[in-house]
Amino acid sequence: MSPRTTLKLLIAGVLSFALLVGGCAMIQTVPAGHGAVATVFGDVQDTAYDEGLHFPVNPLASWTYYDCRSKSLACPDVQVPTRDQQTSTIDFSVQYRINKAVIPAAKSEVGTSEDIVEVKINPYLRSLTRSEGKAVARCEELFDEGIQATMQANLQARLQKKVGDYAIITAVLVRKVDLPPHIKEAIKNKKVREQQGEEQKAELKRYETEQQQKIAEAIANRKAAEEKAQEIRILADAEAYEIEQINTALADSPAFIRLRALDTLQRVSENPATQIYFLNGDSPDPLPLMHIGAAGSVGAVGK
């Protein structure tokens, strides 16, 4: 191969390599969920490049990428004073995403995605929370769901104004509330007292229920006793009436009197020591007399 041919092949190879490198440099790929901006010799270009393949682009440009996906920024230990001159510590989180449409301006005025967070979002949130806390009367009210919802909505709106178009603030959330130690101790003691009060109320209610049951039982027993006494009175009255009727029927019956006298005589005659006398033996109704044991023990029987 002649030197001239070798030179031509060498030149062709160099040119092909240069074209290949130059062609690759004119192609730019932006990852999914990202945006990109080009800088040429320190001059930020006005075009915001969306995700995907871009051709042709300036091969001399340097590229800055912005992650425009939804992010969550943790903001722990934010000091929040309230009107009762107490300072509580709250952990917040900010839901946001970089606004892809304004990343050329963000590149010129703020910097990267991290710079937007550190310069715009984080410091403004801490400043705004202090002013929001002053709208709360007492620090323990920071646990109230309604007050938390109001604070979150106000912080989202105010933070969006401060951040501007660089980022879109979708939410500001209260993650944790930590009150001053002496306030926490006071709340704990209050809850203990409330629990003790509830237990005392429950015990009093139980005692009242027991007493009501005892009263009801006593009333039932008294009613039963009254009914029993009434039943006894009725039976006694009936028996007394029956006896009265029998006595009335027999009061004028001589035969009954004689029968009772004979029965009595029958019983006493079974005793060998008993001596029996009759007064007026000619009477149709003689009355027997008994002499039992010692002299002088004489009595009438059967009357």
Residue frames as qw, qx, qy, qz and C-alpha x, y, z in Angstrom:
[[0.000, 0.891, 0.454, 0.000, 0.00, 0.00, 0.00],
 [0.419, 0.502, -0.022, 0.756, 1.36, 3.36, -0.99],
 [0.245, -0.213, -0.456, 0.829, 1.96, 6.12, 1.56],
 [0.258, -0.093, -0.171, -0.946, -0.69, 8.27, -0.11],
 [0.606, -0.307, -0.620, -0.392, -3.35, 5.56, 0.34],
 [0.525, -0.285, -0.660, 0.456, -2.35, 5.05, 3.94],
 [0.070, -0.070, -0.224, 0.970, -2.68, 8.78, 4.60],
 [0.429, -0.202, -0.367, -0.800, -6.13, 8.87, 3.07],
 [0.641, -0.334, -0.686, -0.085, -7.31, 5.97, 5.18],
 [0.402, -0.217, -0.533, 0.712, -5.92, 7.59, 8.30],
 [0.128, -0.025, 0.015, -0.991, -7.64, 10.87, 7.54],
 [0.549, -0.261, -0.534, -0.587, -10.90, 9.05, 6.83],
 [0.593, -0.319, -0.705, 0.223, -10.69, 7.21, 10.13],
 [0.216, -0.161, -0.384, 0.883, -10.04, 10.40, 12.10],
 [0.301, -0.096, -0.195, -0.928, -12.91, 12.16, 10.39],
 [0.605, -0.303, -0.662, -0.323, -15.26, 9.21, 11.07],
 [0.491, -0.301, -0.644, 0.504, -14.27, 9.18, 14.72],
 [0.041, -0.082, -0.176, 0.980, -14.76, 12.94, 14.98],
 [0.446, -0.193, -0.402, -0.776, -18.16, 12.68, 13.33],
 [0.610, -0.322, -0.723, -0.020, -19.12, 9.87, 15.66],
 [0.360, -0.280, -0.519, 0.723, -18.04, 11.78, 18.76],
 [0.111, 0.023, -0.029, -0.993, -19.65, 14.94, 17.52],
 [0.499, -0.264, -0.584, -0.583, -22.86, 13.12, 16.68],
 [0.550, -0.383, -0.703, 0.238, -23.03, 11.58, 20.13],
 [0.228, -0.209, -0.338, 0.889, -22.40, 14.96, 21.70],
 [0.269, -0.072, -0.241, -0.930, -25.36, 16.35, 19.80],
 [0.610, -0.353, -0.636, -0.314, -27.69, 13.78, 21.38],
 [0.111, -0.289, 0.601, -0.737, -28.98, 14.31, 24.92],
 [0.534, -0.349, -0.743, -0.204, -31.16, 11.90, 26.92],
 [0.286, -0.404, 0.377, -0.783, -33.13, 13.17, 29.94],
 [0.114, -0.079, -0.971, 0.193, -34.22, 10.44, 32.41],
 [0.341, -0.568, -0.652, -0.369, -37.87, 9.83, 33.21],
 [0.466, -0.774, -0.407, 0.133, -39.33, 12.23, 35.75],
 [0.493, -0.440, 0.033, 0.750, -36.49, 14.71, 35.25],
 [0.370, 0.919, 0.132, 0.023, -35.91, 17.99, 33.48],
 [0.714, -0.143, 0.142, 0.670, -32.66, 19.41, 32.14],
 [0.164, 0.975, 0.026, -0.144, -31.19, 22.76, 31.28],
 [0.804, 0.273, 0.053, 0.527, -28.11, 23.48, 29.14],
 [0.241, -0.906, 0.099, 0.333, -25.33, 25.90, 29.91],
 [0.761, 0.471, 0.106, 0.433, -22.99, 27.06, 27.14],
 [0.466, 0.321, -0.197, 0.800, -19.86, 28.87, 28.28],
 [0.138, -0.192, -0.537, 0.810, -21.65, 30.01, 31.48],
 [0.381, 0.024, -0.132, -0.915, -24.77, 31.17, 29.70],
 [0.367, 0.198, 0.857, -0.304, -27.90, 29.32, 30.86],
 [0.102, -0.143, -0.696, -0.696, -30.12, 28.45, 27.93],
 [0.455, -0.038, 0.189, -0.870, -33.79, 29.36, 28.10],
 [0.723, 0.011, -0.533, -0.439, -35.04, 25.96, 27.00],
 [0.559, -0.322, 0.659, -0.386, -36.23, 23.45, 29.60],
 [0.437, 0.239, -0.806, -0.320, -35.66, 19.97, 28.26],
 [0.823, -0.208, 0.166, -0.501, -38.29, 17.40, 29.14],
 [0.638, -0.275, 0.719, 0.020, -37.63, 13.71, 29.69],
 [0.835, 0.476, 0.274, -0.036, -36.67, 11.71, 26.61],
 [0.681, -0.003, 0.356, 0.639, -34.19, 11.87, 23.70],
 [0.169, 0.923, 0.076, -0.337, -33.20, 15.28, 22.30],
 [0.574, -0.086, 0.495, 0.647, -31.35, 15.80, 18.98],
 [0.671, 0.261, -0.313, 0.619, -29.66, 17.90, 17.93],
 [0.429, -0.886, -0.124, 0.126, -28.29, 19.83, 20.88],
 [0.183, 0.889, -0.388, 0.157, -25.22, 21.98, 21.29],
 [0.899, 0.023, -0.370, 0.234, -22.34, 19.56, 21.75],
 [0.360, 0.381, -0.414, 0.744, -20.43, 22.16, 23.75],
 [0.495, -0.589, 0.003, -0.639, -23.21, 22.55, 26.38],
 [0.139, 0.100, -0.878, 0.448, -22.97, 21.30, 29.96],
 [0.520, -0.405, -0.553, -0.510, -26.15, 19.88, 31.45],
 [0.157, -0.157, 0.667, -0.712, -27.89, 20.22, 34.80],
 [0.410, -0.291, -0.805, -0.314, -30.62, 17.75, 35.68],
 [0.360, -0.224, 0.386, -0.819, -33.56, 18.36, 38.00],
 [0.106, -0.214, -0.970, 0.050, -35.55, 15.56, 39.62],
 [0.343, -0.154, -0.088, -0.922, -39.14, 16.74, 39.10],
 [0.524, -0.302, -0.783, -0.141, -40.83, 13.79, 40.73],
 [0.540, -0.729, -0.106, -0.407, -42.87, 14.17, 43.95],
 [0.484, 0.248, -0.632, 0.553, -40.64, 14.39, 47.01],
 [0.594, -0.743, -0.293, -0.096, -41.07, 14.48, 50.76],
 [0.316, 0.546, -0.416, 0.655, -38.83, 16.80, 52.76],
 [0.643, -0.536, -0.506, 0.210, -38.48, 15.99, 56.47],
 [0.070, 0.659, -0.204, 0.721, -38.19, 19.04, 58.71],
 [0.668, -0.422, -0.579, 0.201, -37.60, 17.79, 62.26],
 [0.499, -0.428, -0.354, 0.665, -37.30, 19.72, 65.52],
 [0.088, 0.551, 0.232, 0.796, -39.02, 22.93, 64.39],
 [0.175, -0.261, -0.574, 0.756, -39.44, 25.28, 67.36],
 [0.165, -0.565, -0.538, -0.603, -43.01, 26.58, 67.57],
 [0.057, -0.078, -0.539, 0.837, -43.86, 29.17, 70.24],
 [0.173, -0.630, -0.705, -0.275, -47.47, 29.70, 71.31],
 [0.128, -0.731, -0.056, -0.668, -49.22, 32.63, 72.99],
 [0.749, -0.651, -0.095, -0.078, -48.84, 31.09, 76.45],
 [0.002, -0.852, 0.516, -0.089, -45.08, 31.71, 76.09],
 [0.774, -0.241, 0.584, 0.039, -44.32, 28.01, 75.76],
 [0.354, 0.606, -0.582, -0.412, -42.16, 26.59, 72.97],
 [0.884, 0.026, 0.445, -0.142, -42.99, 23.17, 71.55],
 [0.108, -0.442, 0.755, 0.473, -41.06, 21.06, 69.06],
 [0.782, 0.405, 0.297, -0.369, -42.86, 19.83, 65.94],
 [0.381, -0.182, 0.758, 0.496, -41.68, 17.52, 63.18],
 [0.571, 0.602, 0.084, -0.551, -43.03, 18.57, 59.79],
 [0.519, 0.016, 0.701, 0.489, -42.81, 17.06, 56.33],
 [0.334, 0.611, -0.089, -0.712, -43.27, 18.98, 53.08],
 [0.665, 0.312, 0.649, 0.198, -44.66, 17.27, 50.01],
 [0.184, 0.805, -0.158, -0.541, -43.35, 19.06, 46.91],
 [0.780, 0.248, 0.424, 0.388, -42.00, 18.70, 43.38],
 [0.245, -0.405, 0.270, 0.838, -39.72, 20.91, 41.29],
 [0.529, 0.718, 0.252, -0.377, -41.56, 22.91, 38.64],
 [0.706, 0.081, 0.496, 0.498, -40.09, 21.66, 35.38],
 [0.378, 0.821, 0.332, 0.269, -41.25, 24.71, 33.42],
 [0.063, -0.981, 0.119, -0.138, -39.02, 27.15, 35.33],
 [0.867, -0.326, 0.102, 0.363, -35.82, 25.19, 35.78],
 [0.566, 0.484, 0.028, 0.667, -33.84, 27.56, 33.49],
 [0.177, -0.808, 0.068, -0.558, -34.73, 30.44, 35.84],
 [0.821, -0.567, 0.054, -0.031, -34.07, 28.21, 38.85],
 [0.856, 0.090, 0.009, 0.510, -30.62, 27.40, 37.43],
 [0.328, 0.602, -0.022, 0.728, -29.82, 31.10, 36.99],
 [0.293, -0.703, 0.079, -0.644, -31.32, 32.45, 40.22],
 [0.766, -0.525, 0.237, -0.285, -31.14, 29.63, 42.78],
 [0.080, -0.523, 0.846, 0.064, -29.14, 26.65, 41.55],
 [0.286, 0.044, -0.938, -0.193, -29.82, 22.92, 41.62],
 [0.616, -0.458, -0.537, -0.350, -32.75, 20.96, 43.05],
 [0.632, -0.341, -0.510, 0.473, -30.93, 20.70, 46.38],
 [0.193, 0.041, -0.128, 0.972, -30.38, 24.47, 46.38],
 [0.391, -0.413, -0.360, -0.740, -34.13, 25.06, 45.91],
 [0.701, -0.474, -0.533, -0.001, -34.82, 22.91, 48.97],
 [0.598, -0.281, -0.350, 0.663, -32.11, 24.47, 51.14],
 [0.155, 0.037, 0.017, 0.987, -32.66, 28.07, 50.05],
 [0.360, -0.244, -0.304, -0.848, -36.40, 28.28, 49.46],
 [0.684, -0.362, -0.541, -0.329, -38.33, 25.51, 51.21],
 [0.662, -0.250, -0.586, 0.395, -36.57, 24.62, 54.46],
 [0.239, -0.056, -0.339, 0.908, -35.82, 28.08, 55.89],
 [0.341, -0.239, -0.197, -0.887, -39.18, 29.56, 54.91],
 [0.669, -0.367, -0.614, -0.202, -41.02, 26.65, 56.52],
 [0.539, -0.264, -0.551, 0.580, -39.22, 27.15, 59.84],
 [0.038, 0.028, -0.115, 0.992, -39.93, 30.87, 59.75],
 [0.465, -0.268, -0.383, -0.751, -43.60, 30.47, 58.88],
 [0.629, -0.345, -0.696, 0.030, -44.24, 27.85, 61.55],
 [0.310, -0.174, -0.480, 0.802, -43.11, 30.25, 64.25],
 [0.238, -0.030, -0.035, -0.970, -45.65, 32.84, 63.12],
 [0.599, -0.243, -0.599, -0.472, -48.36, 30.19, 62.79],
 [0.512, -0.236, -0.738, 0.371, -47.70, 29.02, 66.34],
 [0.041, -0.046, -0.330, 0.942, -48.49, 32.48, 67.69],
 [0.498, -0.189, -0.324, -0.782, -52.09, 32.00, 66.55],
 [0.680, -0.269, -0.682, -0.027, -52.46, 29.14, 69.05],
 [0.425, -0.780, 0.085, -0.452, -53.48, 30.12, 72.59],
 [0.650, -0.556, 0.500, -0.138, -52.02, 27.18, 74.54],
 [0.118, 0.513, -0.815, -0.242, -49.34, 24.72, 73.53],
 [0.390, 0.045, 0.907, -0.153, -51.47, 21.67, 74.39],
 [0.612, 0.578, 0.247, -0.480, -53.92, 22.80, 71.69],
 [0.216, 0.578, -0.666, -0.419, -51.29, 21.75, 69.14],
 [0.205, -0.016, 0.979, 0.010, -52.66, 18.23, 69.58],
 [0.519, 0.490, 0.446, -0.540, -56.10, 19.33, 68.44],
 [0.545, 0.243, 0.687, 0.415, -56.88, 17.92, 64.98],
 [0.262, 0.887, 0.374, 0.064, -58.77, 21.04, 63.92],
 [0.175, -0.917, 0.224, 0.279, -55.90, 23.34, 64.86],
 [0.534, -0.294, 0.654, 0.449, -53.40, 21.05, 63.12],
 [0.506, 0.526, 0.617, 0.294, -55.51, 21.03, 59.95],
 [0.118, 0.981, 0.144, -0.051, -55.70, 24.83, 59.96],
 [0.358, -0.752, 0.421, 0.360, -51.97, 25.14, 60.55],
 [0.594, -0.007, 0.690, 0.415, -51.16, 22.70, 57.73],
 [0.419, 0.732, 0.491, 0.217, -53.41, 24.49, 55.23],
 [0.037, -0.990, 0.033, 0.135, -52.02, 27.93, 56.16],
 [0.476, -0.576, 0.530, 0.402, -48.43, 26.73, 55.94],
 [0.605, 0.263, 0.645, 0.385, -48.99, 25.18, 52.53],
 [0.301, 0.879, 0.333, 0.162, -50.51, 28.38, 51.11],
 [0.180, -0.955, 0.181, 0.151, -47.93, 30.71, 52.68],
 [0.597, -0.393, 0.575, 0.399, -44.97, 28.49, 51.80],
 [0.605, 0.480, 0.538, 0.337, -46.12, 28.31, 48.18],
 [0.158, 0.980, 0.098, 0.066, -46.05, 32.11, 48.00],
 [0.379, -0.807, 0.396, 0.222, -42.56, 32.22, 49.44],
 [0.652, -0.126, 0.648, 0.373, -41.16, 29.49, 47.20],
 [0.317, 0.573, -0.270, -0.706, -42.79, 30.96, 44.12],
 [0.839, 0.395, -0.147, -0.345, -42.76, 29.00, 40.88],
 [0.145, 0.578, -0.803, 0.016, -39.57, 27.11, 41.64],
 [0.083, -0.021, -0.988, 0.130, -41.46, 24.29, 43.35],
 [0.565, -0.349, -0.371, -0.649, -45.05, 23.18, 43.74],
 [0.131, -0.183, 0.784, -0.579, -45.99, 22.61, 47.40],
 [0.507, -0.235, -0.694, -0.455, -48.65, 19.92, 47.55],
 [0.695, -0.615, -0.339, -0.154, -48.90, 19.53, 51.33],
 [0.100, 0.519, -0.607, 0.593, -47.36, 20.45, 54.67],
 [0.780, -0.344, -0.489, -0.186, -47.95, 17.77, 57.30],
 [0.376, -0.659, 0.488, -0.431, -47.56, 17.69, 61.08],
 [0.699, 0.160, -0.697, 0.008, -45.77, 14.46, 61.95],
 [0.635, -0.318, -0.588, 0.386, -45.04, 14.76, 65.66],
 [0.190, -0.818, 0.032, -0.543, -45.71, 17.25, 68.45],
 [0.669, -0.150, -0.533, 0.496, -43.43, 17.34, 71.48],
 [0.276, -0.896, -0.144, -0.317, -44.53, 19.68, 74.28],
 [0.053, 0.659, -0.558, 0.501, -42.25, 21.13, 76.98],
 [0.417, 0.012, -0.878, 0.235, -41.45, 18.56, 79.69],
 [0.095, 0.117, 0.629, -0.763, -43.36, 20.31, 82.49],
 [0.579, 0.149, -0.099, -0.796, -46.43, 20.64, 80.27],
 [0.628, 0.088, -0.737, -0.235, -46.29, 16.94, 79.41],
 [0.235, -0.040, -0.840, 0.488, -46.06, 16.10, 83.11],
 [0.319, 0.140, 0.352, -0.869, -49.03, 18.33, 83.89],
 [0.657, 0.142, -0.379, -0.636, -51.10, 16.72, 81.12],
 [0.505, 0.058, -0.859, 0.053, -50.14, 13.27, 82.38],
 [0.023, -0.104, -0.726, 0.679, -51.24, 14.15, 85.92],
 [0.479, 0.156, 0.052, -0.862, -54.46, 15.60, 84.57],
 [0.657, 0.103, -0.619, -0.418, -55.21, 12.40, 82.68],
 [0.336, -0.016, -0.879, 0.338, -54.50, 10.37, 85.82],
 [0.203, 0.153, 0.506, -0.824, -56.94, 12.53, 87.79],
 [0.598, 0.169, -0.233, -0.748, -59.55, 12.23, 85.06],
 [0.578, 0.066, -0.801, -0.144, -59.12, 8.46, 85.01],
 [0.147, -0.089, -0.806, 0.566, -59.45, 8.30, 88.77],
 [0.382, 0.166, 0.219, -0.882, -62.57, 10.45, 88.55],
 [0.652, 0.124, -0.499, -0.558, -64.06, 8.11, 85.96],
 [0.449, 0.000, -0.878, 0.163, -63.27, 5.12, 88.16],
 [0.069, 0.133, 0.630, -0.762, -64.94, 6.83, 91.13],
 [0.540, 0.159, -0.089, -0.822, -67.99, 7.60, 89.00],
 [0.627, 0.080, -0.717, -0.293, -68.15, 3.96, 87.91],
 [0.281, -0.056, -0.850, 0.441, -67.83, 2.78, 91.52],
 [0.265, 0.152, 0.386, -0.870, -70.54, 5.22, 92.65],
 [0.624, 0.135, -0.352, -0.684, -72.82, 4.04, 89.88],
 [0.535, 0.025, -0.844, -0.010, -72.19, 0.43, 90.86],
 [0.074, -0.106, -0.731, 0.670, -72.96, 1.25, 94.51],
 [0.441, 0.156, 0.106, -0.878, -76.15, 3.07, 93.53],
 [0.638, 0.093, -0.609, -0.462, -77.20, 0.08, 91.43],
 [0.392, -0.042, -0.876, 0.278, -76.58, -2.28, 94.33],
 [0.118, 0.145, 0.544, -0.818, -78.54, -0.05, 96.69],
 [0.560, 0.139, -0.184, -0.796, -81.41, 0.15, 94.25],
 [0.600, 0.031, -0.776, -0.193, -81.40, -3.64, 93.98],
 [0.219, -0.101, -0.808, 0.538, -81.42, -3.95, 97.78],
 [0.318, 0.146, 0.263, -0.899, -84.26, -1.44, 98.04],
 [0.634, 0.104, -0.449, -0.621, -86.23, -3.30, 95.41],
 [0.510, -0.013, -0.855, 0.091, -85.57, -6.60, 97.22],
 [0.024, -0.115, -0.664, 0.738, -86.62, -5.09, 100.56],
 [0.488, 0.130, 0.000, -0.863, -89.81, -3.74, 99.02],
 [0.653, 0.060, -0.653, -0.378, -90.54, -7.16, 97.52],
 [0.366, -0.053, -0.853, 0.369, -89.88, -8.88, 100.88],
 [0.177, 0.120, 0.460, -0.862, -92.08, -6.40, 102.71],
 [0.597, 0.107, -0.260, -0.751, -94.84, -6.89, 100.21],
 [0.603, 0.014, -0.790, -0.112, -94.53, -10.67, 100.55],
 [0.185, -0.078, -0.766, 0.610, -94.58, -10.37, 104.36],
 [0.369, 0.117, 0.198, -0.900, -97.63, -8.14, 104.23],
 [0.670, 0.070, -0.491, -0.553, -99.38, -10.61, 101.96],
 [0.491, -0.018, -0.850, 0.189, -98.42, -13.48, 104.30],
 [0.021, 0.101, 0.607, -0.788, -99.67, -11.57, 107.33],
 [0.523, 0.097, -0.082, -0.843, -102.88, -10.76, 105.52],
 [0.648, 0.028, -0.707, -0.282, -103.30, -14.43, 104.69],
 [0.317, -0.068, -0.822, 0.468, -102.72, -15.37, 108.35],
 [0.241, 0.101, 0.356, -0.897, -105.22, -12.76, 109.51],
 [0.628, 0.062, -0.351, -0.691, -107.80, -14.06, 107.06],
 [0.604, -0.026, -0.796, -0.010, -107.26, -17.66, 108.20],
 [0.155, -0.073, -0.706, 0.688, -107.36, -16.63, 111.86],
 [0.410, 0.079, 0.116, -0.901, -110.55, -14.67, 111.31],
 [0.677, 0.026, -0.555, -0.483, -112.06, -17.64, 109.52],
 [0.497, -0.055, -0.827, 0.258, -111.08, -20.02, 112.33],
 [0.041, 0.082, 0.532, -0.842, -112.34, -17.61, 114.99],
 [0.545, 0.049, -0.148, -0.824, -115.57, -17.28, 113.12],
 [0.655, -0.018, -0.724, -0.218, -115.88, -21.06, 112.88],
 [0.316, -0.090, -0.779, 0.534, -115.26, -21.42, 116.64],
 [0.244, 0.068, 0.278, -0.927, -117.70, -18.67, 117.38],
 [0.639, 0.007, -0.387, -0.664, -120.34, -20.38, 115.28],
 [0.591, -0.063, -0.801, 0.068, -119.71, -23.72, 116.97],
 [0.144, -0.095, -0.650, 0.740, -119.86, -22.15, 120.44],
 [0.406, 0.044, 0.040, -0.912, -123.01, -20.32, 119.52],
 [0.677, -0.017, -0.570, -0.465, -124.60, -23.50, 118.21],
 [0.632, -0.106, -0.742, 0.196, -123.60, -25.54, 121.28],
 [0.024, -0.293, 0.447, -0.845, -124.10, -22.97, 123.99],
 [0.623, -0.125, 0.222, -0.740, -127.69, -24.06, 124.61],
 [0.798, 0.106, -0.544, -0.239, -127.18, -27.86, 124.07],
 [0.657, -0.550, 0.421, -0.298, -127.34, -29.85, 127.39],
 [0.990, 0.104, 0.079, 0.051, -126.39, -33.01, 125.58],
 [0.574, 0.641, -0.300, 0.411, -123.06, -31.45, 124.56],
 [0.249, -0.701, 0.460, -0.484, -122.35, -30.46, 128.15],
 [0.886, -0.273, 0.313, -0.208, -123.13, -33.98, 129.37],
 [0.906, 0.373, -0.081, 0.182, -120.91, -35.43, 126.64],
 [0.303, 0.713, -0.418, 0.475, -118.00, -33.26, 127.70],
 [0.538, -0.578, 0.439, -0.429, -118.55, -34.22, 131.35],
 [0.979, -0.039, 0.186, -0.076, -118.54, -37.92, 130.51],
 [0.730, 0.553, -0.242, 0.320, -115.36, -37.54, 128.44],
 [0.023, -0.716, 0.482, -0.505, -113.64, -35.84, 131.32],
 [0.773, -0.383, 0.372, -0.343, -114.86, -38.47, 133.71],
 [0.966, 0.247, -0.052, 0.057, -113.52, -41.19, 131.37],
 [0.520, 0.630, -0.390, 0.426, -110.03, -39.67, 131.39],
 [0.207, -0.625, 0.519, -0.546, -109.76, -39.10, 135.13],
 [0.899, -0.244, 0.179, -0.317, -111.17, -42.48, 136.05],
 [0.855, 0.359, -0.334, 0.168, -108.13, -44.15, 134.53],
 [0.171, 0.540, -0.586, 0.579, -106.06, -42.92, 137.50],
 [0.599, -0.329, -0.723, 0.101, -106.44, -45.34, 140.48],
 [0.304, -0.186, -0.479, 0.802, -105.75, -42.56, 142.93],
 [0.212, -0.188, -0.170, -0.944, -108.69, -40.53, 141.72],
 [0.058, 0.380, 0.845, -0.372, -111.82, -40.57, 143.86],
 [0.139, -0.279, -0.471, -0.825, -115.08, -39.49, 142.22],
 [0.097, 0.396, 0.696, -0.591, -118.12, -38.03, 143.99],
 [0.024, -0.466, -0.594, -0.655, -121.48, -36.91, 142.59],
 [0.127, 0.157, 0.411, -0.889, -123.55, -34.06, 143.95],
 [0.606, 0.305, 0.212, -0.703, -127.28, -34.55, 143.81],
 [0.215, -0.116, 0.928, 0.281, -127.35, -38.01, 142.35],
 [0.402, 0.548, 0.708, -0.192, -131.06, -37.62, 141.57],
 [0.235, 0.736, -0.106, -0.626, -130.29, -34.80, 139.16],
 [0.853, 0.475, 0.215, 0.025, -130.41, -35.71, 135.46],
 [0.544, 0.708, -0.243, 0.379, -127.11, -33.85, 135.11],
 [0.731, -0.651, -0.015, 0.204, -125.01, -34.83, 138.14],
 [0.277, 0.861, -0.378, 0.196, -121.68, -32.99, 138.45],
 [0.911, -0.131, -0.282, 0.271, -118.81, -35.31, 139.47],
 [0.229, -0.908, 0.332, -0.115, -116.20, -34.30, 141.97],
 [0.820, 0.289, -0.419, 0.261, -112.62, -35.65, 142.10],
 [0.561, -0.783, 0.269, -0.001, -110.36, -36.32, 145.01],
 [0.786, 0.487, -0.283, 0.255, -106.82, -36.66, 143.77],
 [0.508, 0.313, -0.523, 0.608, -104.08, -37.54, 146.23],
 [0.173, -0.040, -0.607, 0.774, -104.06, -35.56, 149.50],
 [0.050, -0.667, -0.717, 0.195, -107.18, -34.63, 151.46],
 [0.002, 0.744, 0.173, -0.645, -108.80, -31.37, 150.60],
 [0.033, -0.312, 0.571, 0.759, -107.88, -31.56, 146.88],
 [0.371, 0.495, 0.780, -0.094, -111.44, -31.66, 145.63],
 [0.085, 0.344, -0.264, -0.897, -112.51, -30.03, 142.36],
 [0.677, 0.487, 0.370, -0.410, -115.31, -29.96, 139.91],
 [0.271, -0.211, 0.755, 0.558, -114.75, -31.72, 136.57],
 [0.230, 0.402, 0.814, 0.351, -116.62, -31.45, 133.34],
 [0.092, 0.816, 0.395, -0.413, -117.94, -27.99, 133.75]]
